[in-house]
Amino acid sequence: MPDLPVALLTATQVAAEPFVFVETAAGKGLWKAQHAALFSGFNRGFHRNFSSGHNIHRDNPAVVAEAIKEIAD
């Protein structure tokens, strides 16, 4: 991976009525593991999990704004 600072924000909320596999508990477990594996290839930045749906920027815009500020610093 390139030597760039990375902010990886992972949505972990399981849907009340899953439509696709990734919305299930098993799917979220796999999703988190794959994101952790992806982030392990970077040297700078951070990876954080949030109890949010897929659209973290809509569900919790403050955490996205804070991640941008942290990476910009």
CHARMM internal coordinates of N, CA and C (Angstrom, degrees):
IC EDIT
DIST 1 N 1 CA 1.4407
DIST 1 CA 1 C 1.5318
ANGL 1 N 1 CA 1 C 109.28
DIST 1 C 2 N 1.3213
ANGL 1 CA 1 C 2 N 117.44
DIHE 1 N 1 CA 1 C 2 N 151.00
DIST 2 N 2 CA 1.4572
ANGL 1 C 2 N 2 CA 119.94
DIHE 1 CA 1 C 2 N 2 CA 178.16
DIST 2 CA 2 C 1.5279
ANGL 2 N 2 CA 2 C 110.90
DIHE 1 C 2 N 2 CA 2 C -67.30
DIST 2 C 3 N 1.3101
ANGL 2 CA 2 C 3 N 115.76
DIHE 2 N 2 CA 2 C 3 N 154.91
DIST 3 N 3 CA 1.4667
ANGL 2 C 3 N 3 CA 120.74
DIHE 2 CA 2 C 3 N 3 CA -179.72
DIST 3 CA 3 C 1.5236
ANGL 3 N 3 CA 3 C 109.25
DIHE 2 C 3 N 3 CA 3 C -81.66
DIST 3 C 4 N 1.3184
ANGL 3 CA 3 C 4 N 115.43
DIHE 3 N 3 CA 3 C 4 N 76.02
DIST 4 N 4 CA 1.4551
ANGL 3 C 4 N 4 CA 122.96
DIHE 3 CA 3 C 4 N 4 CA 179.92
DIST 4 CA 4 C 1.5200
ANGL 4 N 4 CA 4 C 109.44
DIHE 3 C 4 N 4 CA 4 C -125.12
DIST 4 C 5 N 1.3363
ANGL 4 CA 4 C 5 N 117.11
DIHE 4 N 4 CA 4 C 5 N 147.81
DIST 5 N 5 CA 1.4659
ANGL 4 C 5 N 5 CA 117.56
DIHE 4 CA 4 C 5 N 5 CA 173.68
DIST 5 CA 5 C 1.5325
ANGL 5 N 5 CA 5 C 109.27
DIHE 4 C 5 N 5 CA 5 C -72.49
DIST 5 C 6 N 1.3192
ANGL 5 CA 5 C 6 N 116.05
DIHE 5 N 5 CA 5 C 6 N 136.62
DIST 6 N 6 CA 1.4568
ANGL 5 C 6 N 6 CA 121.23
DIHE 5 CA 5 C 6 N 6 CA -175.41
DIST 6 CA 6 C 1.5260
ANGL 6 N 6 CA 6 C 109.94
DIHE 5 C 6 N 6 CA 6 C -127.72
DIST 6 C 7 N 1.3147
ANGL 6 CA 6 C 7 N 115.59
DIHE 6 N 6 CA 6 C 7 N 135.53
DIST 7 N 7 CA 1.4616
ANGL 6 C 7 N 7 CA 121.79
DIHE 6 CA 6 C 7 N 7 CA 170.73
DIST 7 CA 7 C 1.5230
ANGL 7 N 7 CA 7 C 106.36
DIHE 6 C 7 N 7 CA 7 C -113.59
DIST 7 C 8 N 1.3099
ANGL 7 CA 7 C 8 N 116.48
DIHE 7 N 7 CA 7 C 8 N 110.43
DIST 8 N 8 CA 1.4556
ANGL 7 C 8 N 8 CA 121.29
DIHE 7 CA 7 C 8 N 8 CA 179.40
DIST 8 CA 8 C 1.5190
ANGL 8 N 8 CA 8 C 107.83
DIHE 7 C 8 N 8 CA 8 C -108.89
DIST 8 C 9 N 1.3207
ANGL 8 CA 8 C 9 N 116.33
DIHE 8 N 8 CA 8 C 9 N 114.67
DIST 9 N 9 CA 1.4570
ANGL 8 C 9 N 9 CA 122.51
DIHE 8 CA 8 C 9 N 9 CA -179.00
DIST 9 CA 9 C 1.5244
ANGL 9 N 9 CA 9 C 107.83
DIHE 8 C 9 N 9 CA 9 C -108.90
DIST 9 C 10 N 1.3210
ANGL 9 CA 9 C 10 N 116.58
DIHE 9 N 9 CA 9 C 10 N 120.56
DIST 10 N 10 CA 1.4506
ANGL 9 C 10 N 10 CA 121.82
DIHE 9 CA 9 C 10 N 10 CA -174.84
DIST 10 CA 10 C 1.5227
ANGL 10 N 10 CA 10 C 110.66
DIHE 9 C 10 N 10 CA 10 C -108.76
DIST 10 C 11 N 1.3310
ANGL 10 CA 10 C 11 N 115.85
DIHE 10 N 10 CA 10 C 11 N 125.37
DIST 11 N 11 CA 1.4580
ANGL 10 C 11 N 11 CA 122.11
DIHE 10 CA 10 C 11 N 11 CA 175.81
DIST 11 CA 11 C 1.5226
ANGL 11 N 11 CA 11 C 109.19
DIHE 10 C 11 N 11 CA 11 C -80.82
DIST 11 C 12 N 1.3350
ANGL 11 CA 11 C 12 N 117.69
DIHE 11 N 11 CA 11 C 12 N 129.81
DIST 12 N 12 CA 1.4613
ANGL 11 C 12 N 12 CA 120.69
DIHE 11 CA 11 C 12 N 12 CA -174.66
DIST 12 CA 12 C 1.5280
ANGL 12 N 12 CA 12 C 113.53
DIHE 11 C 12 N 12 CA 12 C -120.30
DIST 12 C 13 N 1.3037
ANGL 12 CA 12 C 13 N 118.08
DIHE 12 N 12 CA 12 C 13 N 2.46
DIST 13 N 13 CA 1.4655
ANGL 12 C 13 N 13 CA 120.80
DIHE 12 CA 12 C 13 N 13 CA -176.10
DIST 13 CA 13 C 1.5309
ANGL 13 N 13 CA 13 C 111.58
DIHE 12 C 13 N 13 CA 13 C -70.97
DIST 13 C 14 N 1.3114
ANGL 13 CA 13 C 14 N 115.12
DIHE 13 N 13 CA 13 C 14 N 128.95
DIST 14 N 14 CA 1.4614
ANGL 13 C 14 N 14 CA 121.35
DIHE 13 CA 13 C 14 N 14 CA 176.23
DIST 14 CA 14 C 1.5243
ANGL 14 N 14 CA 14 C 107.15
DIHE 13 C 14 N 14 CA 14 C -86.82
DIST 14 C 15 N 1.3169
ANGL 14 CA 14 C 15 N 116.86
DIHE 14 N 14 CA 14 C 15 N 133.49
DIST 15 N 15 CA 1.4597
ANGL 14 C 15 N 15 CA 121.62
DIHE 14 CA 14 C 15 N 15 CA -178.67
DIST 15 CA 15 C 1.5278
ANGL 15 N 15 CA 15 C 111.02
DIHE 14 C 15 N 15 CA 15 C -71.42
DIST 15 C 16 N 1.3201
ANGL 15 CA 15 C 16 N 116.02
DIHE 15 N 15 CA 15 C 16 N 143.64
DIST 16 N 16 CA 1.4641
ANGL 15 C 16 N 16 CA 120.86
DIHE 15 CA 15 C 16 N 16 CA 177.12
DIST 16 CA 16 C 1.5254
ANGL 16 N 16 CA 16 C 110.53
DIHE 15 C 16 N 16 CA 16 C -61.77
DIST 16 C 17 N 1.3067
ANGL 16 CA 16 C 17 N 115.95
DIHE 16 N 16 CA 16 C 17 N -38.35
DIST 17 N 17 CA 1.4659
ANGL 16 C 17 N 17 CA 122.03
DIHE 16 CA 16 C 17 N 17 CA 176.93
DIST 17 CA 17 C 1.5249
ANGL 17 N 17 CA 17 C 108.35
DIHE 16 C 17 N 17 CA 17 C -130.56
DIST 17 C 18 N 1.3404
ANGL 17 CA 17 C 18 N 117.11
DIHE 17 N 17 CA 17 C 18 N 83.60
DIST 18 N 18 CA 1.4634
ANGL 17 C 18 N 18 CA 120.42
DIHE 17 CA 17 C 18 N 18 CA -175.70
DIST 18 CA 18 C 1.5259
ANGL 18 N 18 CA 18 C 113.00
DIHE 17 C 18 N 18 CA 18 C -55.82
DIST 18 C 19 N 1.3152
ANGL 18 CA 18 C 19 N 115.13
DIHE 18 N 18 CA 18 C 19 N 135.83
DIST 19 N 19 CA 1.4606
ANGL 18 C 19 N 19 CA 122.04
DIHE 18 CA 18 C 19 N 19 CA 177.21
DIST 19 CA 19 C 1.5301
ANGL 19 N 19 CA 19 C 110.55
DIHE 18 C 19 N 19 CA 19 C -98.32
DIST 19 C 20 N 1.3355
ANGL 19 CA 19 C 20 N 115.28
DIHE 19 N 19 CA 19 C 20 N -34.39
DIST 20 N 20 CA 1.4688
ANGL 19 C 20 N 20 CA 122.02
DIHE 19 CA 19 C 20 N 20 CA 178.95
DIST 20 CA 20 C 1.5260
ANGL 20 N 20 CA 20 C 108.88
DIHE 19 C 20 N 20 CA 20 C -131.82
DIST 20 C 21 N 1.3214
ANGL 20 CA 20 C 21 N 116.79
DIHE 20 N 20 CA 20 C 21 N 164.02
DIST 21 N 21 CA 1.4701
ANGL 20 C 21 N 21 CA 122.76
DIHE 20 CA 20 C 21 N 21 CA -176.14
DIST 21 CA 21 C 1.5207
ANGL 21 N 21 CA 21 C 113.09
DIHE 20 C 21 N 21 CA 21 C -53.73
DIST 21 C 22 N 1.3214
ANGL 21 CA 21 C 22 N 117.90
DIHE 21 N 21 CA 21 C 22 N -42.62
DIST 22 N 22 CA 1.4706
ANGL 21 C 22 N 22 CA 120.49
DIHE 21 CA 21 C 22 N 22 CA -175.17
DIST 22 CA 22 C 1.5288
ANGL 22 N 22 CA 22 C 112.04
DIHE 21 C 22 N 22 CA 22 C -63.66
DIST 22 C 23 N 1.3177
ANGL 22 CA 22 C 23 N 118.29
DIHE 22 N 22 CA 22 C 23 N -16.63
DIST 23 N 23 CA 1.4632
ANGL 22 C 23 N 23 CA 121.63
DIHE 22 CA 22 C 23 N 23 CA 178.68
DIST 23 CA 23 C 1.5319
ANGL 23 N 23 CA 23 C 112.50
DIHE 22 C 23 N 23 CA 23 C -86.65
DIST 23 C 24 N 1.3394
ANGL 23 CA 23 C 24 N 117.71
DIHE 23 N 23 CA 23 C 24 N -3.66
DIST 24 N 24 CA 1.4655
ANGL 23 C 24 N 24 CA 122.14
DIHE 23 CA 23 C 24 N 24 CA 179.14
DIST 24 CA 24 C 1.5316
ANGL 24 N 24 CA 24 C 109.78
DIHE 23 C 24 N 24 CA 24 C -90.23
DIST 24 C 25 N 1.3419
ANGL 24 CA 24 C 25 N 116.31
DIHE 24 N 24 CA 24 C 25 N 167.45
DIST 25 N 25 CA 1.4708
ANGL 24 C 25 N 25 CA 120.11
DIHE 24 CA 24 C 25 N 25 CA 177.46
DIST 25 CA 25 C 1.5255
ANGL 25 N 25 CA 25 C 110.95
DIHE 24 C 25 N 25 CA 25 C -60.71
DIST 25 C 26 N 1.3133
ANGL 25 CA 25 C 26 N 117.25
DIHE 25 N 25 CA 25 C 26 N -43.21
DIST 26 N 26 CA 1.4731
ANGL 25 C 26 N 26 CA 120.29
DIHE 25 CA 25 C 26 N 26 CA 178.66
DIST 26 CA 26 C 1.5208
ANGL 26 N 26 CA 26 C 110.68
DIHE 25 C 26 N 26 CA 26 C -64.47
DIST 26 C 27 N 1.3085
ANGL 26 CA 26 C 27 N 116.58
DIHE 26 N 26 CA 26 C 27 N -40.38
DIST 27 N 27 CA 1.4642
ANGL 26 C 27 N 27 CA 121.06
DIHE 26 CA 26 C 27 N 27 CA 178.87
DIST 27 CA 27 C 1.5141
ANGL 27 N 27 CA 27 C 111.85
DIHE 26 C 27 N 27 CA 27 C -64.24
DIST 27 C 28 N 1.3299
ANGL 27 CA 27 C 28 N 116.44
DIHE 27 N 27 CA 27 C 28 N -41.15
DIST 28 N 28 CA 1.4761
ANGL 27 C 28 N 28 CA 119.68
DIHE 27 CA 27 C 28 N 28 CA 178.86
DIST 28 CA 28 C 1.5211
ANGL 28 N 28 CA 28 C 110.76
DIHE 27 C 28 N 28 CA 28 C -67.07
DIST 28 C 29 N 1.3243
ANGL 28 CA 28 C 29 N 117.20
DIHE 28 N 28 CA 28 C 29 N -35.74
DIST 29 N 29 CA 1.4675
ANGL 28 C 29 N 29 CA 119.71
DIHE 28 CA 28 C 29 N 29 CA 176.34
DIST 29 CA 29 C 1.5121
ANGL 29 N 29 CA 29 C 111.33
DIHE 28 C 29 N 29 CA 29 C -61.48
DIST 29 C 30 N 1.3144
ANGL 29 CA 29 C 30 N 116.52
DIHE 29 N 29 CA 29 C 30 N -44.51
DIST 30 N 30 CA 1.4657
ANGL 29 C 30 N 30 CA 121.28
DIHE 29 CA 29 C 30 N 30 CA 177.27
DIST 30 CA 30 C 1.5236
ANGL 30 N 30 CA 30 C 110.80
DIHE 29 C 30 N 30 CA 30 C -65.47
DIST 30 C 31 N 1.3175
ANGL 30 CA 30 C 31 N 116.69
DIHE 30 N 30 CA 30 C 31 N -42.19
DIST 31 N 31 CA 1.4675
ANGL 30 C 31 N 31 CA 122.56
DIHE 30 CA 30 C 31 N 31 CA 179.21
DIST 31 CA 31 C 1.5362
ANGL 31 N 31 CA 31 C 110.50
DIHE 30 C 31 N 31 CA 31 C -58.00
DIST 31 C 32 N 1.3509
ANGL 31 CA 31 C 32 N 116.28
DIHE 31 N 31 CA 31 C 32 N -47.34
DIST 32 N 32 CA 1.4681
ANGL 31 C 32 N 32 CA 120.26
DIHE 31 CA 31 C 32 N 32 CA 179.67
DIST 32 CA 32 C 1.5261
ANGL 32 N 32 CA 32 C 111.11
DIHE 31 C 32 N 32 CA 32 C -63.57
DIST 32 C 33 N 1.3215
ANGL 32 CA 32 C 33 N 117.35
DIHE 32 N 32 CA 32 C 33 N -41.08
DIST 33 N 33 CA 1.4703
ANGL 32 C 33 N 33 CA 121.01
DIHE 32 CA 32 C 33 N 33 CA 179.61
DIST 33 CA 33 C 1.5244
ANGL 33 N 33 CA 33 C 110.80
DIHE 32 C 33 N 33 CA 33 C -64.98
DIST 33 C 34 N 1.3254
ANGL 33 CA 33 C 34 N 117.00
DIHE 33 N 33 CA 33 C 34 N -41.78
DIST 34 N 34 CA 1.4655
ANGL 33 C 34 N 34 CA 119.90
DIHE 33 CA 33 C 34 N 34 CA 178.89
DIST 34 CA 34 C 1.5277
ANGL 34 N 34 CA 34 C 111.59
DIHE 33 C 34 N 34 CA 34 C -66.88
DIST 34 C 35 N 1.3193
ANGL 34 CA 34 C 35 N 117.74
DIHE 34 N 34 CA 34 C 35 N -38.65
DIST 35 N 35 CA 1.4630
ANGL 34 C 35 N 35 CA 119.93
DIHE 34 CA 34 C 35 N 35 CA 176.87
DIST 35 CA 35 C 1.5316
ANGL 35 N 35 CA 35 C 110.91
DIHE 34 C 35 N 35 CA 35 C -65.41
DIST 35 C 36 N 1.3266
ANGL 35 CA 35 C 36 N 116.99
DIHE 35 N 35 CA 35 C 36 N -40.55
DIST 36 N 36 CA 1.4669
ANGL 35 C 36 N 36 CA 120.26
DIHE 35 CA 35 C 36 N 36 CA 177.91
DIST 36 CA 36 C 1.5275
ANGL 36 N 36 CA 36 C 110.36
DIHE 35 C 36 N 36 CA 36 C -62.35
DIST 36 C 37 N 1.3227
ANGL 36 CA 36 C 37 N 116.89
DIHE 36 N 36 CA 36 C 37 N -42.17
DIST 37 N 37 CA 1.4685
ANGL 36 C 37 N 37 CA 120.68
DIHE 36 CA 36 C 37 N 37 CA 178.39
DIST 37 CA 37 C 1.5278
ANGL 37 N 37 CA 37 C 110.83
DIHE 36 C 37 N 37 CA 37 C -63.95
DIST 37 C 38 N 1.3172
ANGL 37 CA 37 C 38 N 116.85
DIHE 37 N 37 CA 37 C 38 N -42.68
DIST 38 N 38 CA 1.4627
ANGL 37 C 38 N 38 CA 120.70
DIHE 37 CA 37 C 38 N 38 CA 177.73
DIST 38 CA 38 C 1.5210
ANGL 38 N 38 CA 38 C 110.31
DIHE 37 C 38 N 38 CA 38 C -61.10
DIST 38 C 39 N 1.3253
ANGL 38 CA 38 C 39 N 117.54
DIHE 38 N 38 CA 38 C 39 N -47.60
DIST 39 N 39 CA 1.4623
ANGL 38 C 39 N 39 CA 120.72
DIHE 38 CA 38 C 39 N 39 CA -177.05
DIST 39 CA 39 C 1.5345
ANGL 39 N 39 CA 39 C 112.15
DIHE 38 C 39 N 39 CA 39 C -66.08
DIST 39 C 40 N 1.3114
ANGL 39 CA 39 C 40 N 117.63
DIHE 39 N 39 CA 39 C 40 N -27.68
DIST 40 N 40 CA 1.4703
ANGL 39 C 40 N 40 CA 120.09
DIHE 39 CA 39 C 40 N 40 CA -179.21
DIST 40 CA 40 C 1.5273
ANGL 40 N 40 CA 40 C 112.20
DIHE 39 C 40 N 40 CA 40 C -61.53
DIST 40 C 41 N 1.3216
ANGL 40 CA 40 C 41 N 117.32
DIHE 40 N 40 CA 40 C 41 N -16.92
DIST 41 N 41 CA 1.4566
ANGL 40 C 41 N 41 CA 121.01
DIHE 40 CA 40 C 41 N 41 CA 178.28
DIST 41 CA 41 C 1.5197
ANGL 41 N 41 CA 41 C 114.20
DIHE 40 C 41 N 41 CA 41 C -82.63
DIST 41 C 42 N 1.3249
ANGL 41 CA 41 C 42 N 116.92
DIHE 41 N 41 CA 41 C 42 N -5.24
DIST 42 N 42 CA 1.4674
ANGL 41 C 42 N 42 CA 120.95
DIHE 41 CA 41 C 42 N 42 CA -179.70
DIST 42 CA 42 C 1.5188
ANGL 42 N 42 CA 42 C 110.81
DIHE 41 C 42 N 42 CA 42 C -104.70
DIST 42 C 43 N 1.3207
ANGL 42 CA 42 C 43 N 115.97
DIHE 42 N 42 CA 42 C 43 N 150.31
DIST 43 N 43 CA 1.4636
ANGL 42 C 43 N 43 CA 121.31
DIHE 42 CA 42 C 43 N 43 CA -178.98
DIST 43 CA 43 C 1.5195
ANGL 43 N 43 CA 43 C 113.51
DIHE 42 C 43 N 43 CA 43 C -99.09
DIST 43 C 44 N 1.3263
ANGL 43 CA 43 C 44 N 116.46
DIHE 43 N 43 CA 43 C 44 N -20.08
DIST 44 N 44 CA 1.4717
ANGL 43 C 44 N 44 CA 119.49
DIHE 43 CA 43 C 44 N 44 CA -176.28
DIST 44 CA 44 C 1.5241
ANGL 44 N 44 CA 44 C 109.98
DIHE 43 C 44 N 44 CA 44 C -132.15
DIST 44 C 45 N 1.3149
ANGL 44 CA 44 C 45 N 114.79
DIHE 44 N 44 CA 44 C 45 N 148.05
DIST 45 N 45 CA 1.4496
ANGL 44 C 45 N 45 CA 120.14
DIHE 44 CA 44 C 45 N 45 CA 177.72
DIST 45 CA 45 C 1.5141
ANGL 45 N 45 CA 45 C 111.65
DIHE 44 C 45 N 45 CA 45 C 114.10
DIST 45 C 46 N 1.3233
ANGL 45 CA 45 C 46 N 115.59
DIHE 45 N 45 CA 45 C 46 N -157.63
DIST 46 N 46 CA 1.4543
ANGL 45 C 46 N 46 CA 120.03
DIHE 45 CA 45 C 46 N 46 CA -177.12
DIST 46 CA 46 C 1.5278
ANGL 46 N 46 CA 46 C 110.45
DIHE 45 C 46 N 46 CA 46 C -153.35
DIST 46 C 47 N 1.3268
ANGL 46 CA 46 C 47 N 113.75
DIHE 46 N 46 CA 46 C 47 N 157.92
DIST 47 N 47 CA 1.4590
ANGL 46 C 47 N 47 CA 122.34
DIHE 46 CA 46 C 47 N 47 CA 176.38
DIST 47 CA 47 C 1.5144
ANGL 47 N 47 CA 47 C 106.91
DIHE 46 C 47 N 47 CA 47 C -126.58
DIST 47 C 48 N 1.3332
ANGL 47 CA 47 C 48 N 116.39
DIHE 47 N 47 CA 47 C 48 N 124.13
DIST 48 N 48 CA 1.4632
ANGL 47 C 48 N 48 CA 121.18
DIHE 47 CA 47 C 48 N 48 CA -179.54
DIST 48 CA 48 C 1.5239
ANGL 48 N 48 CA 48 C 110.15
DIHE 47 C 48 N 48 CA 48 C -130.79
DIST 48 C 49 N 1.3255
ANGL 48 CA 48 C 49 N 114.45
DIHE 48 N 48 CA 48 C 49 N 142.46
DIST 49 N 49 CA 1.4626
ANGL 48 C 49 N 49 CA 121.42
DIHE 48 CA 48 C 49 N 49 CA 176.16
DIST 49 CA 49 C 1.5228
ANGL 49 N 49 CA 49 C 109.24
DIHE 48 C 49 N 49 CA 49 C -99.42
DIST 49 C 50 N 1.3334
ANGL 49 CA 49 C 50 N 116.12
DIHE 49 N 49 CA 49 C 50 N 141.64
DIST 50 N 50 CA 1.4555
ANGL 49 C 50 N 50 CA 121.59
DIHE 49 CA 49 C 50 N 50 CA 178.69
DIST 50 CA 50 C 1.5154
ANGL 50 N 50 CA 50 C 110.08
DIHE 49 C 50 N 50 CA 50 C -132.48
DIST 50 C 51 N 1.3225
ANGL 50 CA 50 C 51 N 115.76
DIHE 50 N 50 CA 50 C 51 N 138.20
DIST 51 N 51 CA 1.4593
ANGL 50 C 51 N 51 CA 120.58
DIHE 50 CA 50 C 51 N 51 CA 174.28
DIST 51 CA 51 C 1.5236
ANGL 51 N 51 CA 51 C 107.09
DIHE 50 C 51 N 51 CA 51 C -76.51
DIST 51 C 52 N 1.2979
ANGL 51 CA 51 C 52 N 114.00
DIHE 51 N 51 CA 51 C 52 N 84.84
DIST 52 N 52 CA 1.4521
ANGL 51 C 52 N 52 CA 122.09
DIHE 51 CA 51 C 52 N 52 CA -174.00
DIST 52 CA 52 C 1.5140
ANGL 52 N 52 CA 52 C 108.02
DIHE 51 C 52 N 52 CA 52 C -146.88
DIST 52 C 53 N 1.3214
ANGL 52 CA 52 C 53 N 115.28
DIHE 52 N 52 CA 52 C 53 N 160.72
DIST 53 N 53 CA 1.4457
ANGL 52 C 53 N 53 CA 119.82
DIHE 52 CA 52 C 53 N 53 CA 171.39
DIST 53 CA 53 C 1.5184
ANGL 53 N 53 CA 53 C 109.62
DIHE 52 C 53 N 53 CA 53 C -76.65
DIST 53 C 54 N 1.3118
ANGL 53 CA 53 C 54 N 116.54
DIHE 53 N 53 CA 53 C 54 N -174.23
DIST 54 N 54 CA 1.4628
ANGL 53 C 54 N 54 CA 122.12
DIHE 53 CA 53 C 54 N 54 CA -177.07
DIST 54 CA 54 C 1.5259
ANGL 54 N 54 CA 54 C 112.65
DIHE 53 C 54 N 54 CA 54 C -57.81
DIST 54 C 55 N 1.3045
ANGL 54 CA 54 C 55 N 118.13
DIHE 54 N 54 CA 54 C 55 N -32.99
DIST 55 N 55 CA 1.4621
ANGL 54 C 55 N 55 CA 122.05
DIHE 54 CA 54 C 55 N 55 CA -176.65
DIST 55 CA 55 C 1.5271
ANGL 55 N 55 CA 55 C 111.83
DIHE 54 C 55 N 55 CA 55 C -94.74
DIST 55 C 56 N 1.3285
ANGL 55 CA 55 C 56 N 115.72
DIHE 55 N 55 CA 55 C 56 N 71.14
DIST 56 N 56 CA 1.4597
ANGL 55 C 56 N 56 CA 120.73
DIHE 55 CA 55 C 56 N 56 CA -178.72
DIST 56 CA 56 C 1.5282
ANGL 56 N 56 CA 56 C 110.31
DIHE 55 C 56 N 56 CA 56 C -55.79
DIST 56 C 57 N 1.3192
ANGL 56 CA 56 C 57 N 116.84
DIHE 56 N 56 CA 56 C 57 N -37.45
DIST 57 N 57 CA 1.4611
ANGL 56 C 57 N 57 CA 120.52
DIHE 56 CA 56 C 57 N 57 CA -178.62
DIST 57 CA 57 C 1.5288
ANGL 57 N 57 CA 57 C 112.33
DIHE 56 C 57 N 57 CA 57 C -63.03
DIST 57 C 58 N 1.3135
ANGL 57 CA 57 C 58 N 117.26
DIHE 57 N 57 CA 57 C 58 N -24.88
DIST 58 N 58 CA 1.4749
ANGL 57 C 58 N 58 CA 120.92
DIHE 57 CA 57 C 58 N 58 CA 176.54
DIST 58 CA 58 C 1.5276
ANGL 58 N 58 CA 58 C 111.08
DIHE 57 C 58 N 58 CA 58 C -91.78
DIST 58 C 59 N 1.3194
ANGL 58 CA 58 C 59 N 116.50
DIHE 58 N 58 CA 58 C 59 N -41.11
DIST 59 N 59 CA 1.4603
ANGL 58 C 59 N 59 CA 120.98
DIHE 58 CA 58 C 59 N 59 CA -177.23
DIST 59 CA 59 C 1.5238
ANGL 59 N 59 CA 59 C 112.70
DIHE 58 C 59 N 59 CA 59 C -71.61
DIST 59 C 60 N 1.3175
ANGL 59 CA 59 C 60 N 116.58
DIHE 59 N 59 CA 59 C 60 N -36.52
DIST 60 N 60 CA 1.4603
ANGL 59 C 60 N 60 CA 120.89
DIHE 59 CA 59 C 60 N 60 CA -176.36
DIST 60 CA 60 C 1.5263
ANGL 60 N 60 CA 60 C 110.01
DIHE 59 C 60 N 60 CA 60 C -148.82
DIST 60 C 61 N 1.3369
ANGL 60 CA 60 C 61 N 117.77
DIHE 60 N 60 CA 60 C 61 N 71.74
DIST 61 N 61 CA 1.4656
ANGL 60 C 61 N 61 CA 120.29
DIHE 60 CA 60 C 61 N 61 CA -176.59
DIST 61 CA 61 C 1.5298
ANGL 61 N 61 CA 61 C 113.82
DIHE 60 C 61 N 61 CA 61 C -61.25
DIST 61 C 62 N 1.3166
ANGL 61 CA 61 C 62 N 117.43
DIHE 61 N 61 CA 61 C 62 N -25.38
DIST 62 N 62 CA 1.4677
ANGL 61 C 62 N 62 CA 120.22
DIHE 61 CA 61 C 62 N 62 CA -179.42
DIST 62 CA 62 C 1.5310
ANGL 62 N 62 CA 62 C 111.68
DIHE 61 C 62 N 62 CA 62 C -63.50
DIST 62 C 63 N 1.3395
ANGL 62 CA 62 C 63 N 118.19
DIHE 62 N 62 CA 62 C 63 N -38.77
DIST 63 N 63 CA 1.4691
ANGL 62 C 63 N 63 CA 119.31
DIHE 62 CA 62 C 63 N 63 CA -179.35
DIST 63 CA 63 C 1.5218
ANGL 63 N 63 CA 63 C 110.87
DIHE 62 C 63 N 63 CA 63 C -70.29
DIST 63 C 64 N 1.3215
ANGL 63 CA 63 C 64 N 117.17
DIHE 63 N 63 CA 63 C 64 N -32.01
DIST 64 N 64 CA 1.4596
ANGL 63 C 64 N 64 CA 120.38
DIHE 63 CA 63 C 64 N 64 CA 177.22
DIST 64 CA 64 C 1.5281
ANGL 64 N 64 CA 64 C 109.51
DIHE 63 C 64 N 64 CA 64 C -69.43
DIST 64 C 65 N 1.3184
ANGL 64 CA 64 C 65 N 117.07
DIHE 64 N 64 CA 64 C 65 N -44.73
DIST 65 N 65 CA 1.4618
ANGL 64 C 65 N 65 CA 120.78
DIHE 64 CA 64 C 65 N 65 CA 177.88
DIST 65 CA 65 C 1.5309
ANGL 65 N 65 CA 65 C 110.92
DIHE 64 C 65 N 65 CA 65 C -61.11
DIST 65 C 66 N 1.3223
ANGL 65 CA 65 C 66 N 117.06
DIHE 65 N 65 CA 65 C 66 N -41.48
DIST 66 N 66 CA 1.4582
ANGL 65 C 66 N 66 CA 120.60
DIHE 65 CA 65 C 66 N 66 CA 178.84
DIST 66 CA 66 C 1.5245
ANGL 66 N 66 CA 66 C 111.56
DIHE 65 C 66 N 66 CA 66 C -65.49
DIST 66 C 67 N 1.3106
ANGL 66 CA 66 C 67 N 118.15
DIHE 66 N 66 CA 66 C 67 N -39.41
DIST 67 N 67 CA 1.4587
ANGL 66 C 67 N 67 CA 121.69
DIHE 66 CA 66 C 67 N 67 CA 177.16
DIST 67 CA 67 C 1.5288
ANGL 67 N 67 CA 67 C 110.77
DIHE 66 C 67 N 67 CA 67 C -62.27
DIST 67 C 68 N 1.3100
ANGL 67 CA 67 C 68 N 116.69
DIHE 67 N 67 CA 67 C 68 N -42.00
DIST 68 N 68 CA 1.4729
ANGL 67 C 68 N 68 CA 120.48
DIHE 67 CA 67 C 68 N 68 CA 177.75
DIST 68 CA 68 C 1.5155
ANGL 68 N 68 CA 68 C 110.76
DIHE 67 C 68 N 68 CA 68 C -62.41
DIST 68 C 69 N 1.3260
ANGL 68 CA 68 C 69 N 116.92
DIHE 68 N 68 CA 68 C 69 N -43.58
DIST 69 N 69 CA 1.4732
ANGL 68 C 69 N 69 CA 121.08
DIHE 68 CA 68 C 69 N 69 CA 178.82
DIST 69 CA 69 C 1.5352
ANGL 69 N 69 CA 69 C 110.56
DIHE 68 C 69 N 69 CA 69 C -61.90
DIST 69 C 70 N 1.3303
ANGL 69 CA 69 C 70 N 116.41
DIHE 69 N 69 CA 69 C 70 N -44.34
DIST 70 N 70 CA 1.4707
ANGL 69 C 70 N 70 CA 119.84
DIHE 69 CA 69 C 70 N 70 CA -179.19
DIST 70 CA 70 C 1.5267
ANGL 70 N 70 CA 70 C 111.48
DIHE 69 C 70 N 70 CA 70 C -62.51
DIST 70 C 71 N 1.3121
ANGL 70 CA 70 C 71 N 117.55
DIHE 70 N 70 CA 70 C 71 N -42.92
DIST 71 N 71 CA 1.4567
ANGL 70 C 71 N 71 CA 120.60
DIHE 70 CA 70 C 71 N 71 CA -179.84
DIST 71 CA 71 C 1.5324
ANGL 71 N 71 CA 71 C 110.33
DIHE 70 C 71 N 71 CA 71 C -68.64
DIST 71 C 72 N 1.3146
ANGL 71 CA 71 C 72 N 116.88
DIHE 71 N 71 CA 71 C 72 N -37.94
DIST 72 N 72 CA 1.4730
ANGL 71 C 72 N 72 CA 120.14
DIHE 71 CA 71 C 72 N 72 CA 179.81
DIST 72 CA 72 C 1.5213
ANGL 72 N 72 CA 72 C 111.91
DIHE 71 C 72 N 72 CA 72 C -65.46
DIST 72 C 73 N 1.3372
ANGL 72 CA 72 C 73 N 116.81
DIHE 72 N 72 CA 72 C 73 N -30.89
DIST 73 N 73 CA 1.4727
ANGL 72 C 73 N 73 CA 120.26
DIHE 72 CA 72 C 73 N 73 CA 178.47
DIST 73 CA 73 C 1.5059
ANGL 73 N 73 CA 73 C 108.70
DIHE 72 C 73 N 73 CA 73 C -72.50
END
COOR INIT
IC SEED 1 N 1 CA 1 C
IC BUILD
